[in-house]
Amino acid sequence: MDPAYTCHPPHPSCPAIEVTVRAPETGPDEMAAGYLYVLADGEGAIRYVGSTINMRRRESLHRADQRDSSPLRRHLMANGGYGNGWCMHLYAVVRYDPVRCRDALTRAEDDALHALRAAGHELLNVNVARRTGAAADAQRAWRERHGQGTPDSYMASYCRQWRRQRAEAAAEAAAAQAPA
C-alpha cells in the first residue's frame, strides 16, 4: 500500500479487500500493487469507481480536472465541486504480476463496477475499464472498412516513419556516447 496515502479509511459500506492475481510461476518479488478506489459524495453515496497505482496522485488529478467532458466532472460541478464533502476511499488493494497478468487491475475494476451497480449504487462511470471482445471486433471492422490497419494506411506509414526517426535518434545518441 502507498505509505504516503492516509487520506481516508475505507468506506463503511465497502470495506477494503485484498485481491491477488498471479501465475503459478510468479515469484513474490515480481508482484506489483494497484488500488481500486471509490469517490463518495457529501452524503456518503458511492458515485464512481476507478483504479490507480498511486492513490495520492490520482486524487489530486481528480481534484485538478477542470474539464466538463465527463459525467463525473459535470455532476461534481453541478453539486458544489470536490470540496462539497466528496472524498476518495480505498476499495481494494490488488496485488498482481504486471508481466503475466497485465490486465488484472482493469479486470478488478470492472468486477467492482459491476458489483457496486448490482448493489444499487448509482455510479457515474460511463465506460468499463477494458473493452469487450465485441467492442474490439467492431473497432477492427471499422478500421478495415475505412482503409486502416493495412500496410499502406496512413497510420501504418506514420508509425513506420516515427519508428525510423526514433531508431536514428537512438543510433546518434549511442554514437555520441561511444568512446573515441
N, C-alpha and C positions, 0 to 999 in steps of 0.2 A: 504494500500500500504506500502511496505517496506520503512520506512522513511530514511534509510541509502542509498537507491538506488536513485541516482540522475545523473546517467551517461549520458543519452541522452534523449532528448524529444522524443515523439512518432514519428515514421517515417512519413514523409509528405503524402505518398501515402496510409498509413494505420493508420488513427487516432485512438488513444487508445479508446476502448469502454469498457463499464462495463456490465457484464453478472451476473445475479443472478439465482441460481438454488436451490430450496428449496422445501421441502414437506410442506403441509398445517400446520402440527403441529410443524414445526421448529420455535424455538424462536430466537430472534435477537442475543442473546448471544451464540448461538450454531453454528454460521456461521464461516467459515474459508475463507481465501483468497488465491488464486493461481494466477499465472500470465502466460499469453501467450506472447511469445517474438518472434521476427524475427531477423535473422542475415542478415545484408546487406553488400554487398561487397563495394570496394572502389568507385565504380561508382553509388552506391545507389540502385542497383538491389537486391531485396529480394531473398536470396538463401536457407533459412532454416527457419522452424518454429518449436518451441518447447514449453514445459510448465515446470513450476517450482513453488516452494513455496518460493524460496529465489533467487531473481534476481542477487544480487552481487555474491553469491556463485556459481550460475550456470555459470555466465560469466567467473569467474576465472577457473572453471573446463573446459570450452571450450578452454580458452587460454592455460591451462596447459596440455591438452590432446596431447600426443606425438605419439599416435598410428596412423598407417596409414590404419586402418581396415575399416574406414567409408568413404563413398563418400565425405562427407563434409570435413573431415580431408585431404583426398587426394587432393581435389580441393584447399583447403587453402594452402597446401604445394606447389602445382604447381603454385600458383599465389601470391607468396610473403609472405604467412603466415598471421596471425591475425593482425600484425602491419601495413599491407599494406592498411589501410583505412577501414578495416572491423569493424563493430560495432554492438552492440546488442541494439535493440529498443523495448520498451514496445508496445505490440499489443493490449492486453486486460487484464482487471482485472476481475477475475472470483470469485465471492463470492458464496459459496456453503455450504451445510450441509454435513460435512465429514462422518457422520454416515448413514444417509438415502439416500444420493446421492453421494456415494463414487467415481463413475466414471465421475462426472461432468467435472472435469478438462481435463481428457483424451478425453471425448466427444467434449468439446470445442476445443481442439487441433485438433482433426480430422476434425471438421467443418471448422476451419481456414485453415487447409491444403487443403481441397477441394475448399474452396472459393478462396484462393490465386492461386491455379493451374487453376481454371476456369477463373481468371482474367488475365492469361497469364504469371504468374511468373514461371520461370524455377527453381523449388526447387530441392535441393539435397537430400531431405528426401526420404528414400527408404521404410521404414516401416510406417505403420499407428500407431497411439498411442495405439489403442486397437484392439484385434483380432476380426474378424468377426465370426459369428456363424459357418460358413462353415469351417473356419480355425480351430476352436476349435474342431469341429466334426472330421476333418481329423486327427488332432493330437491324439484325443481319439482313433480313429480307428487304427492308427499306434501302439499306446501303447498296445491295445488289441491284435493285430496281433503278436506283439513281446513279449507277456507274461508279460507286465507291467500292473499295475492297479489292480492286483488280490492280495488277502491277502498273497499269497506265493511269490510274486515277490520280487526281490532284494530291490527295493526302499521301498516297504511296510515294509519289515523286518528291513531295515536300519532305517527307521523313527520310528518304534516301539522301537528299541534299543536306539535311540537318545532321545526319549521322556522319556524312563525309566531312563536313566542316568541323564537327566535334573531334573526329579522328585526326584531322590535320592539325588542329589546335593542340591536341594532346601530344602529337609527334613533335611539334615545335617546342613545346614545354619540356619534353624529355630531352630533346637535342640541346636546349639551352642549359639544362642541368647536368648534362654528361661531362665528365672530366675531359679536359683537352689533351 
